[in-house]
Amino acid sequence: MSPSARVLDLGRYLGTPLQRVEVAGLVLTESTYAPGVRLPSHQDRHAGFRLTLEGGFTDVVEGRARECPARSVAFQAPGLEHAQRIRDVRTRTFNIDFSEESWRSRSALASGLDPRVDLTSARLSALGARVYQEFRRADDVAALAIEGLTLELLAEAVRASAPPRESGVPPWLGRARELLDAVRGPPPTLAALAREVGVSPLRLGRAFRQAWRCSPAEYLRRSRLERASRALRETQQPLGDIALEAGYCDQSHLTREFRRRLHVTPAEYRRMAGRASGSTR
């Protein structure tokens, strides 16, 4: 942890609080953030979930960036240092924090949660929205509903963060992923990729999504972004070199993709990653 990183206690955030409710070992908080603000590196003392109600931001956890758009849900692990950059629009979040005792009683289930994994389950977003509705409703049975829905939310998050099953993946599908990992120039068409591994484009698309929860095109975008992000975190290479080695056409292409997907420039990401990891580069 860097010396200047702030530790936030139960239900406390760097935004402006709008409403706060405590129920059944949970603290639920709605907060708002000014457009474009950069939140300094900090830690959350307690575990919890964050639903982005509107707007969005880029969260850099242990040097790795994840985008948190509206209606997304993210897990916040206790003790992990991270920095955030709010988008250039008004942003509101809804946080569900577990007290130490409440989290400890669920530790066996929660041990599978990885704070660096994007939780993209549609059911997870729906559950988060339902907890928020009960939070706003605040009638005499809201506490009961919130407790039950939060347990469902936790269970669904564990499912959503579990790594894709590699067992049973046919060799041709693994080969397709290897080919995508090796792409450094113009991407292949789905038809060309399918022809290379000996199946139809339809079969490839369906099997790839089932195994890795994304299309081949989205996998290639993520692979490029991860290669570039790693180089920005771990090296001082010029941006142009990083762009080419990651598979982008040029530095401009790299910058456009970072702006579109993470809402920061590569240079901003490098600075944020350095702060969040305590780097002195």
N, C-alpha and C positions, 0 to 999 in steps of 0.2 A: 504494500500500500504506500502510495506517495504521501509525504508528510502533510501536504495541504488538503488531502482528500477528506471531505466531511462525512461523518457517519450519521445517517438519519434513523431516528428511533421509530417505534411502532406508529404507523399512520401519519408519518411526517414526510413532506415532499418539498421540492424546491419551487414548485408553482404556487399559485394563490388558491388557498382552500375555499371551496364553495359550501360544502356540507360534509359532515362527519358523523358516523353512527357506529356504536360499539354493540356487538351482539355475539353471544356464544363463543367467546374466544377469538372473535374476528373484529377488525377495525376496517370499516368501509369509508372511503374518502373520494370525493369528487373535487378535482383541481383544474385550474385553467392556466395557460401559459401564453405569454405574449409572442407574436410572430417573430421568427428569426432569432430568438434568444439561444445562446449557447450555455448549457448548464455545465458547471465545472465537474471534475471527477468527484465521485462520491460513492458511498456504500449504503446499502439498505441493511439495517441490523436484523430485520425479520424477513421471512419468506412471504411471498405473495404473488398475486396475479394482477396484471394491468390491462384493462380494456381501453383502447383509444376510441373515444366517443366521436370526436370530429378533429379535423386537421391531421397531424401526424408528425413524426420525428425520426431521426436516425439515432440508434442506440449503439454505442461501441462498448462491447463487453470483452474484457481480456484482449483488447486489440482487434476483435472481430466485429464487423458492422452488421447490423440487421435493420431492416426497414420496418417501421411500425405505423402503417397507415390506419385510416379510420376503419373501425370494426375489427381490428386485429387484437389478438390476445397474446400477451407475453408473460413468461414466468420470471420472477425476480428471486434469485437465490440469495440467501443471507451471506454477507461478507464479501461479495464480489464487487470490485471497483469498476465503475463504468462512467462514461460521459455521454451527453446527448446534445443534439442540435435540432431545435424545433423548426418545422417548416415555416415558410413565410406566410402563414395563415394562423388565425386563432386556433388553439388546440386545447381540447378538454380530455381529461383521462379519468377513469374510474378504477380505483385500486382496492383490492381485497387483501388485507394483511392478516397473517396468522400470528397469534401470540406464541411465545416459545412453548408453552405447555400444549397448546392446540396443535402446533406443528409436530412436536415430539410424539404425540399420540398417533400421528399419521405417517411417521417416518418410514415405516416398512413399505408403504405404498409409494410414498413420494421419492424414495431413493432412486427411482428410475428417471427422474426429471433432469433434463439437461438445459440450463439457462441459455445456451448458445443456439439451440435448435429453434427454428421457426415453427410456431404452432399454427398450422394452416387449416385445421379441421373446421368445416362449416358449423358442425354441431357445437364446437367449442365457442365460437363467436356467438351462436344463438344462446347458449347457456349463460355466457357473460352478460348478454343483453337482458336476460330474464332476471339475473341477480340484481342488475341495475334498476329494473322496473320495480322490484320489490323494495329496494333501497329508497326509491322515490315515493312509493306508495305508503310505506310506513304505517300500516294499520296493525291491529292487534295480532294478526297471524304472520306478519312479514318476517319476524325473527325465525319462526319455524321454517318458512319457505326458504329463506336465505341460507340457513344451515344445511338443508337438504340439497339445494341447488349447488352450493359450494362444494359439497362432497362429490356430486356428479361432475362438476367442473374439474376437480382434481383428478378423478378417475379418467376422464376423457383426455386430459392433458398428458397423463402418463401414456395412454394409448398413442396419442398423436406424436409424442416425442420419441417413441421407440424406433430404433433403426430399422430400415426395411429388411425383410428377411432375405438373406443371401442364399439360404438352402433352397434347393429346388429350382434355382435360376438356370435355364438351359445354357449350354456353352455359347450358342449363337447370340444370345442376349447379352451375355458378359462381353463377348467380342464387340458387339455394337457400342457398348459403353466405352471400351478401350479405344475404339476408333474415334469416338467423340473427344475423349481425353487427349488424344494425339493431334487434334485439329489445331493448326496454327495459322491457317490462311482462310480463304473463303469457305464457309460451311457447306457440307454436302447436302443434297436434297434428301428428303425422306426416302424417295424411290432409290436413289443411289446407295444409301446406307443399307436399305433392305436387300438390295441386290447383292451387296458385298457379303452379307451374312446368310443369304440364301432363303429369305422368307418374303412374304408379301408386305407392302407398306402398312396395310391395315393391321396385320398380325403384329408387326413390329411396334406400331404405335400403341396398341392395346396392351401388349405384354410389358413394354417399357413403363407405361404409366402405372400398371399394377405392381411392378417390382419396385419402382423408385419414386412413385407419387408425382411424376411430372412427365411432360413430353420430352422427346429427344432435343427439341429446340430449346426448351427451358433449361434442360440439363446442361447444354452447351453454354448458355448464357451464365448460369451459375458457376460452371467450371472456370470460365474465363475470369469472372469477377473474383472468384476465390484465389486464382493464381495471381492476379494483379494485387489483390488485397494483401496476400501473404508477402509479396515482394515489397509493398509499401511499408508493411510492418517491420520486416526483418532486414531490409537492405536500404542503402542510400542511392540505388541506381537512378539514373535520370528517367523521367516519366516516359520519354519516347522509347527507351529501351524496354521498360516494363510493358508498355503497350504492345510492342511487337512480340515479345516473348510470351505474353499471355494470350495472343491470338487476335488482338485488335488490329485494324488497318493501320492506325497511327495514333498519335497522342490525342488528337481531337476526338477520335472515336472512343477512346478510353474515357475522356472527360465527359462526353455526352452520356455514356452508359452509367457512370458514377452519379451524375446529376439526376438522371432519369430514375435509377433504381435506389440510390441511397440519399439523394438530395444534398450531396456535398461534392466538392471537387476532389480529385485524387490528393492534391496538396493538403486540403482541409482534413481529409481522412487520415493522412499520415500524421498530422499534428495531433488529432484526437486520439489515434491509436497509441501514440507515444505517451500522451498524458495518462490514458486509462491503464497502460501497462506499467507506469512509473518509470518509463525510459528516460534517460538523460541525454539521448542523442540530440 
